[in-house]
Amino acid sequence: MNWHERYIRQAAWTRELRTYLFERCGWSTARCVLEVGCGTGAVLTELMMPGPALHGVDLERSSLRECREHAPAAHLVCADARSLPYADQAFGVTFCHFVLLWIREPLQALQEMRRVTASAGYVLALAEPDYGARVDQPAELEWLGQRQNEALQKAGVALRRGAELGDLFQRAGIHLIETGAIRSTHAQALQKDEWESEWKVLEADLEGSVSPKEMARIKAVDRQARASGKHMLNVPTYFAWGQV
């Protein structure tokens, strides 16, 4: 699995939302911006332009090594989101992207994000899915969705994190400005290379829990459903942003 490729795809899903929110939170006037859980730099890469000083923190050293290649001007640190190694009020904007679902103590992470954000600055969670509300069609593909959810949960994902996002912001002491669902993921038609990329993700998530024969069968069902226009995958994905 090429994780950077996967993160790039996720970043594309939220590009329009990021543009909207960054404009609203005064991105152009912020001195320093922090991405919590920057991964391989899929989002930071798009922000490498004249503007605020960019910082990124991630727990995985291998991801940070790749991030240094994709976003060489960013200041990167290996650390836990629940204990950020920065002074109070160090950043004008602090944000995360598909990260809180992986953190067992998301409230602690948001409290840390609030702590390192300047007074009147902004905290943003750009995308957190609610896999518990996932809808797969046709019915034959519901099995696939259930298996993937089980695999994600086994890997440490909190399946309902998206639905909890607004409440978590308020409990963290962040003044919630706006929250909501941002997209019905993958409802649109995919090009052949995009479809193959989606299946690489599925195969990686389900490796060891689904036999190759069964995977090939359900892949054929998926291909036929897309060709006939009967396919739908809806994973409600939420955003939230607020002010310190």
N, C-alpha and C positions, 0 to 999 in steps of 0.2 A: 504494500500500500504506500503510495506517494502522498504523505501527509500534507506537504505544501500544496499539491494539486487539489486536495480535498479542501483545504482552508481557502484557497483562491476561489473555489466555487462557492463556498459559503459567503465570502466577502462580496461576491457579485450579487448575491441575493439581497444584500442590505445596502448596496451603494446609494440608491436613491434616498433611503432613510437617513443614512449618515450625512449626506449633503444637506438635507433639511435640518437635522438636529444640530449639526456643527454650526450652521449659520445662526440658528436660534440661540445657541449658548455662547455666542461671541468668540468663536474660534480665532478670528483674525486679530483680536486684541489680547489673547492669552499669551503669557510669556512662556509657560511650560505646560506640556500635556503629557499625561501618563496613560499607557494602555496596560491594563492588568490582564495577564494571560496572553501575551503577544504572540506566542507560538513561533511559527517560522517567519513571521513578518508579513503575512498576506494583507493586513490592513495598513500597517505602518508603511509598507512600500508605496501605497497609493497616496500617502500623506507627505512624502518626501518632496517638499516644495518650500519656497520662502514662507516663513510663518513662525509659529511657536517652536521652541526646542522640544524635540520628541524624546520620550523616555518609554522603555518597555521593560516589563518584569515577567518572568516565567519560571516555573519550577523545574522544567526539563532543560538540562544543559545542551542536549543534542538539538533541541528546537532553537535555542538561542544561538548556537553556532551557525545554523542555517539562516537565522534572522539577520545575523551580522553581514551575511552575503547579500541579502535582499534589501536591507535597510541600513546601509553602512553609516549613515549620519546619526542614527538613533543611539541614545545612551541606554545600554542594556544591563540588567542585573538579574542574577539567578536568585529567586526568593519565593517564599510562600505568600499567596494573596492574603492569608489571614494574619500575616505579620510583615507588613511592608516596611522596607528599610529606608524610609524617607522621613524627613522632619514634618511636623504638623504644618498644614496649609502651604505645602510646597508647590501645588499645581493649580492652574486655573480651571482645567478640565481633566477629569479622570473617567476613563471608560473601560468597558469590557465587551467581549463579543463571543458568544457561544462558550462561556466559561463557567458561570455559576452552576450550571447543571452538573459539573464535575466536582464541585466542592461540597463536602459534607456539612460544613458550617457556613452557608452562604451569608447569614446575617453577620457573622464575624468579618467576612471579607468586605461586605458593604460598609460596615462600621469603619474598617481600615481605609477604604476608599474615601469615605466622608472625612476622616481625620486628616488625610494628606491633601485634601482639597481646600483651597483658600475660601475664606468667608465670602459669600455671594458667588462662589464658583459653582461648577456643575458636575454632577455624577450621572453617567449614562450607562445603562445596560442595553446594548444594541440588539441583541437577539438571544432569546432563551425559549426553546421549544417546549410544548406540552404534548409529549408522546402519548400520554394517557388518553388524549382526545383524538388520537390518530384515526383516520378513516381511509380504508383501502377498498377500491372497487376495480374489477368485479369481485364477487364474494370469494372466489377461489384464491384471491390474493390476500384475504384477511389473515390466513395462516402465516403468510410471509411477514406481515406486519407484526403479528404476535411473537414470532420467533425473533425478529430483530429487536423488538422491545425487551424481550427476555435477555438477549445477549447484551444489550446496552446496560440494562440494570445490573447484570452480573459484572460488567466492567466498571461499575461505580456511578453510572448516570442516575440522577434523580429525575424520573420520567415526567413528573408534574411541575418541574421547576418554573416553567413559563407562567402557569396559572397562579403561582405564588408571588410573582415578581412585585406587583404593586404593594402588597402587604409587607414584603421584606424591606422595601424602600422606606416605608413609613416607620416600621419598627427600628430601622437603623438610624432614625432621626434625620432623614433626608426629606426635605419638603417636596413632595411629589407634584410635578407639573403636568405630566401626561404619561399615560400608559395605554397599551392596546395591542391587538394582534396585527402583525405587519403583512402577513401573506398566507396564502394557501399553497404550501410548497409543492412544486412539481406538477401542478394541475395543467401547466402548459405543455405543448408538444415539445419533445426533445429531438435534437439532431442525433444522428447515429453515434457520433463520438461522445456526445453528452450522455446518451443512454448507456453506452459501454462504461463510461466513468461512474455512473450511478451503480451499475452492477458490480464494479470493482469494490465499491464501498460496501454493498450488501454482502458480497462474498467474503470480504475481510471481517465484517461484523459477525457473520454466521459460521466462520471456519471452525470445524470441529463439532458443531452442534447440528449440522444438516448434512446429509450424505451428498456427494457429488451428483448422484443420479437424481435425487429429489430436487437439488438445486437446478439442474438442467431442465427438469420438467417444469418447474415453476417459472423459470426464465422464459421458456417457450410460451407459457400462458401470458406472461407479462408482455412479451413481444406482440402476440396476437391481439391482446386487449388494446395496446397502443395503436396498432395498425387499423383497428376497427373503430377507434375513437371512444372506446368504452372504459379506458383506464383513468383512474383518479387516485392520487395520493395527497391527502390533506393532513398536514401536521401543523396545527396552529402555533405560530411563533410570535412571541411577545417582546416588546421593548418597554422601557421605562426611563424617564429622566427626571431629575429634580435638582433643587438648589440647596446649597449648604447654608 
